[in-house]
Amino acid sequence: MIDVATTWQQACTALAGDDYDTAFSVLEGALHEADRPRRARLSLYLASVQALYGDPTTTEVGAALREARTLDPATCTDPLYVALSAELDARLRGPDAAPPPPEVREAADPVARYHALAALSLAGKSQEALELHLPLAELPAHLRWRLRSWQADAEENLGHTLEARHLYAEAAHHAPGLNRAVMLQEGAALELQLGDMDAALSLLGQARLLYSGQNAEEEGLNLATWHYLQAQALLQTGKPEEALESIREAERLEREHGDPSYGVALVWGQVLTHLGRHDEALAQFGRALVLAGDGDRPYAQHELGVALLDLDRPLEAREHLEAALADPEYPYRPEVLADLAECDYRLGRLQEAQTAAEQALAQGAVIPASMVLGNVALEYYHLDEALDHFERVVRESAQGTRDWVMGHQMAADVMAQQGFRDPAAAYAHAQQALEFTPESDDWRGTLEDHLRKAETLMGQGGGRTLN
């Protein structure tokens, strides 16, 4: 006679070793031999394992739940059945799904509580998911890292990044094999959002060692994600050529093992922008827009608008930027306002540009808004005001970035127009800009001329260097 508890323990042992084939074989073999009441319970366990595959197996989970209640109608009140039904509903309907009832969240069965927590997370009820009591030691080993992953995701959704960091690290510690690499990559993605490129690259380095290359089909899409994250980290650490290689590999792996994604196209466009290949970047951003889901569309619209601005096509840029601004949930609305101000400035609409830039500045988009305000002030020949804006750009930008260099360039030029009232400051701005201005750049000759004039006025014919 089939013992359900023993069968489930055998399946859990296989799952702990990431051996899904054996786990399914154990459960399905027992299903063929057990009587109806035991088959009902085994069907629930089969649904639990199928649910671990996520959205692609909603049909299988639904079928296993139907089988369970057909075999034993009393199963419908079992906490595991109710929790799995809630998780399935949340996968299909998101925040519109009915949450698992309190008695299921407090059930004696820890596997039922695990699926209840998953249901709450999928429905966007992050705080309720975190409040569900589920000690790690109560769960089978194969669910422990997944529990920490759900909890990390919930903390991240609530903006608790420090807690999410620790939970992703714990999930990686408990996860076996390729799952550990996936959890390390989740942690790296969080570090990228936080701007800690060293931490991101360290986690990605650890993850890469876990790819054996012996099962290309299983590893393919996860390795594509690795290259996608690596490209972002390399781009942010000033290595766009290496980033380009990585994002190309991400795209190749996606095409080989799945479908092209919005994210890869978007990052590819960003890399090409940094390399000054604006026409190619525009094509990638256009592809990203086609591939984007509703939540991603404003990001693609924003990038597309900026790319069109880089190509000096402000009318077309404005159309995409206004589409991004129309989404009240888009988190970079102040930056979009600043970019719209740039469009107006290039179209000669100075008053509109100033108004939009002032709004963007007030909302926190300090650098792009200050750049526009400086340029508008120059058009009105308000040189002192323009200098204030460009010096703010320098103060707020990271050294060596495009905005930092432009801020120094413009500040030096304004000081020249003022007649070098402060030649030492003009010299310093010109010198720092020159350090990052290529020989082929039109600014090069202008800056060298400003440097010579400031040097002469300081009486430093030997060319003293100011730091």
C-alpha positions in Angstrom: 0.0 0.0 0.0 1.2 3.5 -0.9 2.2 5.6 2.1 1.6 9.3 1.1 4.0 10.8 3.6 6.8 8.5 2.6 6.2 9.1 -1.1 6.2 12.9 -0.5 9.5 12.6 1.5 11.1 10.7 -1.4 10.0 13.4 -3.8 11.3 16.1 -1.5 14.7 14.3 -1.3 14.9 14.3 -5.1 13.9 17.9 -5.3 16.5 18.9 -2.8 19.1 17.6 -5.2 17.3 19.5 -8.1 16.3 16.1 -9.6 12.8 17.0 -10.9 12.6 13.9 -13.1 12.9 11.6 -10.2 10.5 13.6 -8.1 7.8 13.5 -10.8 8.5 9.8 -11.4 8.0 9.0 -7.7 4.7 11.0 -7.5 3.3 9.7 -10.8 4.2 6.1 -10.0 2.5 6.3 -6.6 -0.6 7.9 -8.3 -1.0 4.8 -10.4 -1.0 2.5 -7.4 -2.7 4.4 -4.7 -6.4 4.3 -3.8 -8.7 7.3 -4.4 -8.2 9.3 -1.2 -4.5 8.9 -1.3 -4.4 9.8 -5.0 -6.2 13.0 -4.1 -3.5 14.0 -1.7 -0.7 12.9 -4.1 -2.3 15.1 -6.8 -2.0 18.1 -4.5 1.7 17.3 -4.0 2.1 17.0 -7.8 0.4 20.4 -8.2 2.9 21.8 -5.6 5.9 20.7 -7.6 4.4 21.8 -10.9 3.7 25.3 -9.3 7.5 25.7 -8.8 7.9 26.1 -12.6 5.8 29.4 -12.4 3.6 30.8 -15.1 4.4 28.2 -17.9 2.7 25.4 -15.9 -0.6 27.1 -14.8 -2.5 24.6 -17.0 -0.8 21.6 -15.3 -1.4 23.0 -11.9 -5.1 23.6 -12.6 -5.4 20.0 -14.0 -3.8 18.5 -10.9 -6.1 20.5 -8.6 -9.2 19.4 -10.6 -8.0 15.8 -10.4 -7.6 16.1 -6.6 -11.1 17.4 -6.0 -12.6 14.9 -8.4 -11.0 12.0 -6.5 -12.1 13.4 -3.2 -14.4 16.4 -3.0 -13.4 17.0 0.7 -10.0 18.0 -0.7 -11.5 21.5 -1.5 -11.2 22.4 2.2 -7.6 21.2 2.5 -5.3 24.1 3.3 -2.8 23.0 0.6 -5.6 22.9 -2.0 -6.8 26.3 -1.0 -3.3 27.8 -1.0 -2.4 26.3 -4.4 -5.7 27.6 -5.8 -4.9 31.1 -4.5 -1.5 31.0 -6.0 -2.9 29.8 -9.4 -5.5 32.6 -9.2 -2.8 35.2 -8.5 -0.7 34.0 -11.4 -3.7 34.4 -13.7 -5.3 37.6 -12.3 -2.6 39.4 -10.3 -3.9 41.9 -7.8 -7.5 41.1 -8.8 -7.1 37.6 -7.3 -8.8 36.6 -4.1 -6.1 36.3 -1.3 -5.7 33.1 0.7 -7.9 33.2 3.8 -6.4 33.7 7.3 -6.9 30.0 8.3 -4.7 28.9 5.4 -2.0 31.5 6.3 -1.9 29.9 9.7 -2.3 26.3 8.7 -0.3 23.6 10.4 1.1 22.4 7.0 4.2 24.6 6.2 3.9 23.7 2.4 0.4 25.2 2.4 1.7 28.4 4.1 4.5 28.6 1.6 2.0 28.6 -1.3 -0.2 31.1 0.5 2.9 33.4 0.8 3.6 32.9 -2.9 -0.1 33.8 -3.7 0.2 37.0 -1.6 3.4 38.0 -3.3 2.1 37.4 -6.8 -1.0 39.5 -6.0 1.2 42.4 -5.0 0.4 42.1 -1.2 4.1 42.3 -0.2 3.6 43.4 3.4 1.0 40.6 4.0 3.4 38.1 2.5 6.2 39.2 4.9 3.9 39.0 7.9 3.1 35.3 7.2 4.9 33.2 9.9 7.0 30.5 8.2 10.3 29.5 9.8 12.8 28.2 7.3 13.4 24.9 9.3 9.8 23.8 8.9 10.0 23.6 5.1 11.4 20.9 2.9 14.9 21.8 1.6 13.7 22.6 -1.9 11.4 25.3 -0.7 13.8 27.1 1.6 15.7 29.1 -0.9 12.5 29.8 -2.8 10.9 31.2 0.4 13.8 33.6 0.9 13.5 34.6 -2.8 9.8 35.5 -2.4 10.6 37.4 0.8 13.5 39.3 -0.9 11.2 40.2 -3.7 8.6 41.5 -1.3 11.1 43.6 0.6 12.4 45.0 -2.6 8.8 45.9 -3.7 8.4 47.8 -0.4 11.7 49.7 -1.0 13.6 47.8 1.8 16.7 47.3 -0.2 19.0 46.3 2.7 16.7 43.6 3.8 16.3 42.4 0.2 20.1 42.2 -0.1 20.4 39.9 2.9 17.5 37.7 1.8 18.9 37.2 -1.8 22.2 36.3 -0.3 20.5 33.8 2.0 18.5 32.4 -0.9 21.7 31.9 -2.9 23.3 30.1 0.1 20.5 27.6 0.3 19.9 27.1 -3.4 21.6 24.2 -5.3 23.4 24.4 -8.6 22.0 26.7 -11.3 19.4 28.0 -8.9 22.3 29.5 -6.8 23.5 31.3 -9.9 20.0 32.7 -10.5 19.8 34.0 -6.9 23.2 35.6 -7.2 22.0 37.3 -10.3 18.9 38.6 -8.6 21.2 40.1 -6.0 23.4 41.6 -8.7 20.3 43.2 -10.4 19.5 44.8 -7.0 23.0 46.1 -6.7 22.8 47.6 -10.2 19.6 49.5 -9.1 21.4 50.7 -6.1 24.5 51.9 -8.1 27.0 49.6 -6.4 28.8 48.3 -9.5 31.6 46.6 -7.6 29.1 44.5 -5.6 27.2 43.7 -8.8 30.3 42.5 -10.6 31.4 40.5 -7.6 28.0 38.6 -7.5 28.1 38.1 -11.2 31.6 36.7 -11.0 30.4 34.1 -8.4 27.4 33.3 -10.6 29.4 32.7 -13.7 31.4 29.9 -12.1 28.2 27.9 -11.6 27.5 27.6 -15.3 29.1 24.3 -16.4 28.2 24.5 -20.1 27.2 20.9 -20.1 23.4 21.6 -20.3 23.0 24.4 -22.8 19.3 24.1 -22.9 18.8 24.4 -19.2 21.4 27.1 -18.8 20.7 29.2 -21.9 18.2 31.8 -20.8 19.7 32.2 -17.3 23.1 32.7 -19.0 21.5 35.3 -21.3 20.3 37.1 -18.2 23.9 37.0 -16.8 25.2 38.6 -19.9 22.4 41.2 -19.8 23.3 42.2 -16.2 27.1 42.1 -17.0 26.6 44.5 -19.9 24.9 47.0 -17.6 27.6 46.7 -15.0 30.4 47.1 -17.6 28.6 50.1 -19.1 28.4 51.8 -15.8 32.1 51.2 -15.1 33.2 52.9 -18.3 33.7 49.8 -20.5 31.2 50.2 -23.3 33.1 48.1 -25.8 33.1 45.1 -23.4 29.4 45.9 -22.6 28.6 45.6 -26.3 30.1 42.2 -26.5 28.1 41.0 -23.5 24.8 42.4 -24.7 25.3 40.8 -28.1 25.9 37.5 -26.4 22.7 38.0 -24.3 20.7 38.6 -27.5 22.2 35.5 -29.2 21.4 33.3 -26.3 17.8 34.7 -26.1 17.2 33.9 -29.8 18.7 30.4 -29.4 16.8 29.4 -26.3 13.7 31.7 -26.2 12.5 35.0 -27.6 14.1 38.5 -27.8 13.4 40.6 -24.8 12.6 44.3 -24.3 15.4 44.6 -21.7 18.2 43.3 -23.9 17.2 45.7 -26.7 17.0 48.6 -24.3 20.5 48.0 -22.8 21.9 47.4 -26.3 20.6 50.9 -27.3 22.1 52.4 -24.2 25.5 50.9 -24.9 25.4 52.1 -28.5 24.5 55.6 -27.3 27.6 55.7 -25.1 29.6 54.7 -28.1 28.2 57.6 -30.1 26.4 55.2 -32.6 23.1 57.1 -32.3 21.4 55.8 -35.5 22.0 52.2 -34.4 20.9 53.0 -30.8 17.7 54.5 -32.2 17.0 51.2 -34.0 17.5 49.2 -30.8 15.2 51.5 -28.8 12.6 51.2 -31.5 12.9 47.4 -31.2 12.6 47.7 -27.4 9.4 49.7 -27.8 7.9 46.9 -30.0 8.9 44.2 -27.4 7.8 46.2 -24.3 4.9 45.3 -22.2 2.6 48.0 -20.8 4.7 48.6 -17.7 7.9 48.9 -19.7 6.6 51.1 -22.5 7.4 54.5 -20.8 11.0 53.4 -20.3 11.4 52.6 -24.0 9.5 55.8 -25.0 11.9 57.8 -22.8 15.0 56.2 -24.2 13.7 56.6 -27.8 13.0 60.3 -27.1 16.5 60.9 -25.8 18.0 59.0 -28.8 16.1 61.3 -31.1 17.3 64.3 -29.3 20.9 63.1 -29.7 20.2 63.0 -33.4 18.8 66.6 -33.2 15.2 65.5 -34.1 13.3 67.4 -31.3 9.9 67.2 -32.8 9.9 63.4 -33.1 11.6 63.2 -29.7 8.8 65.2 -28.1 6.1 62.8 -29.3 7.8 59.9 -27.4 8.7 61.9 -24.4 5.1 63.1 -24.0 4.0 59.5 -24.2 6.4 58.6 -21.3 5.2 61.5 -19.3 1.6 60.5 -19.7 2.2 57.4 -17.5 1.6 58.6 -13.9 3.5 55.6 -12.5 6.7 56.2 -14.5 9.4 57.0 -11.9 11.5 59.3 -14.1 8.9 61.9 -14.9 11.1 64.8 -13.7 13.9 63.7 -16.1 11.3 63.5 -18.9 10.2 67.0 -18.1 13.8 68.1 -18.4 14.2 66.4 -21.8 11.0 68.0 -23.0 12.5 71.3 -21.9 15.5 70.5 -24.1 13.2 69.8 -27.0 11.6 73.2 -26.6 15.0 74.9 -26.3 16.1 73.4 -29.6 12.9 74.4 -31.2 13.4 78.0 -30.1 10.6 78.0 -27.6 12.6 79.6 -24.8 9.8 80.5 -22.4 8.3 77.0 -22.6 11.8 75.5 -22.2 12.4 77.6 -19.1 9.1 76.7 -17.5 9.5 73.0 -18.1 13.1 73.0 -16.8 12.2 74.9 -13.7 9.5 72.3 -13.0 12.0 69.5 -13.6 14.5 71.2 -11.3 11.9 71.5 -8.5 11.1 67.8 -8.9 14.7 66.7 -8.6 16.0 66.4 -12.1 18.8 68.7 -11.2 21.5 68.0 -13.8 19.4 68.0 -17.1 17.2 70.8 -15.9 20.2 73.0 -14.9 21.8 72.4 -18.4 18.6 73.6 -20.1 18.3 76.6 -17.8 21.9 77.5 -18.4 21.4 77.4 -22.2 18.2 79.5 -22.0 19.9 82.1 -19.8 22.7 82.3 -22.4 20.2 83.0 -25.1 19.0 86.0 -23.0 22.6 86.9 -22.4 22.1 86.5 -18.6 25.7 85.4 -18.1 25.8 85.3 -14.3 22.6 83.2 -14.2 23.9 80.9 -16.9 27.2 80.4 -15.0 25.3 79.5 -11.8 23.4 76.8 -13.6 26.5 75.3 -15.3 28.4 75.3 -12.1 25.5 73.4 -10.5 25.8 70.8 -13.2 29.5 70.4 -12.4 28.8 70.0 -8.7 26.1 67.5 -9.1 27.7 65.3 -11.8 30.1 62.5 -11.4 33.6 63.3 -12.6 34.3 62.4 -16.2 30.6 61.9 -17.1 29.2 63.6 -20.2 27.3 66.1 -18.1 30.3 66.9 -15.9 32.4 67.6 -19.0 29.7 69.8 -20.7 29.3 71.7 -17.4 33.0 72.6 -17.4 33.0 73.4 -21.1 30.0 75.8 -20.8 31.3 77.4 -17.5 34.6 78.1 -19.2 32.9 79.6 -22.2 30.6 81.8 -20.1 33.6 83.1 -18.1 35.3 83.9 -21.4 32.2 85.9 -22.5 32.4 87.7 -19.1 35.9 88.8 -20.0 37.7 86.5 -17.6 36.8 88.3 -14.5 38.1 85.3 -12.6 40.9 83.9 -14.8 41.9 81.2 -12.3 38.4 79.7 -12.2 38.1 80.0 -16.0 41.5 78.2 -16.3 40.4 75.4 -14.0 37.1 74.8 -15.9 38.9 74.8 -19.2 41.6 72.5 -18.0 39.3 69.9 -16.5 37.1 69.9 -19.5 40.1 69.4 -21.8 41.2 66.3 -19.9 38.0 64.6 -21.1 37.5 66.3 -24.5 38.8 64.2 -27.5 41.1 65.8 -30.1 38.4 65.5 -32.7 35.9 67.4 -30.7 35.1 71.0 -31.9 35.3 72.1 -28.3 39.0 71.3 -28.2 40.3 74.4 -29.9 37.9 76.7 -28.0 39.0 75.3 -24.7 42.7 75.6 -25.5 42.1 79.2 -26.5 40.3 79.9 -23.2 43.1 78.2 -21.4 45.8 80.4 -23.0 43.9 83.7 -22.4 43.2 82.8 -18.8 46.9 81.8 -18.3 48.0 85.1 -19.8 45.7 87.1 -17.5 47.0 85.2 -14.5 50.5 86.1 -15.5 51.4 82.4 -15.6 53.3 82.1 -18.9 54.9 78.8 -17.8 51.5 77.2 -17.7 51.0 76.4 -14.1 48.5 73.6 -13.6 45.6 74.2 -11.2 44.0 71.3 -9.4 
